[in-house]
Amino acid sequence: MNIKLADETIHKLETKHTRVLIMTAVEAEQAAVLRGLRGSDRFDVLLAGVGPASAAAHTSAALSQSEYSLVISAGIAGGFSEVAPIGSVVIAERIIAADLGAETPDGFSSVDELGFGSSNIETDNKLALMLTSAMAATELTVCCRPILSVSTATGSAERATILQARVSGAGAEAMEGYGVAEAARIHGLPVLEIRTISNAVGPRDRSAWRIGDALASLELASTILLEVLES
């Protein structure tokens, strides 16, 4: 994993009064993050809505109204079970729009391959590594892997296998990260994505989902984020 963080950004992250924008899809995630942040006034935790389009629009609106030096997409997600079991945390190494592209006779082609832009956004690698290390020292199981953003959540083993083949080593699948990251990129800000795992990517079996456990992990992960940024 390459660390690509400018000295200016490092200085901003180490400044005690750095403002951080955290976007969650729904209120339950927002509440868990706020509990973890323990009333710190350094953070704004706002709702992005569900899906990449809503997330991009709401994030861009927030960034146009206030000044921030870091943007984070946070929430619960599906995990690729070989990499990220239920209850664990995935910190994004990269944020990838996994279904942004075109179907061709030879299979899926990403917008990168089509020459229409990029489906990959690099995260703040230095902070991702710091958070991963800090969480690994607690009761949390954590990894730093690519996180996929999709417009339609995976509901079959076949689709999960396709996505794993498309992005080697992917840790989690969610719906908002790329939208948040694209808004941050346009505003020239570093981005991070934090996902806690409530279910396995694959066949939808709601009886096996552990949303409560994932929200508890999200609360603890948010406390660790607070401690890392204020250390």
JOBELSUL-V905049 format. One record per backbone hydrogen bond with DSSP energy under -1.0 kcal/mol. CO is the residue of the C=O (numbers start at 1). NH is the residue of the N-H. Records with the same first field share a line. If there is no record, write none. Layout:
CO->NH / NH
//
This chain:
6->10
7->11
8->12
9->13
10->14
15->18
19->69
20->44
21->72
22->46
23->74
24->48
26->30
27->31
28->32
29->33
30->34
31->35
32->36
33->37
37->40
42->20
44->22
46->24
51->55
52->56
53->57
54->58
55->59
56->60
57->61
58->62
59->63
60->64
62->66
70->21
71->192
72->23
73->194
75->196
77->198
78->173
79->201
80->83 / 84
85->88
88->197
89->143
90->195
91->145
93->123
94->147
95->121
96->98 / 149
97->100
100->111
102->109
104->107
107->104
109->102
110->114
111->116
119->97
121->95
123->125
124->128
125->129
126->130
127->131
128->132
129->133
130->134
131->135
132->136
135->138
141->89
143->91
145->93
146->171
147->96
148->174
149->98
156->160
157->161
158->162
159->163
160->164
161->165
162->166
163->167
167->170
171->80
172->148
173->78
174->150
176->180
177->181
178->182
179->183
180->184
181->185
182->186
183->187
184->189
185->188
190->71
191->124
192->73
193->92
194->75
195->90
196->77
197->87
198->210
199->79
205->208
210->214
211->215
212->216
213->217
214->218
215->219
216->220
217->221
218->222
219->223
220->224
221->225
222->226
223->227
224->228
225->229
226->230
//
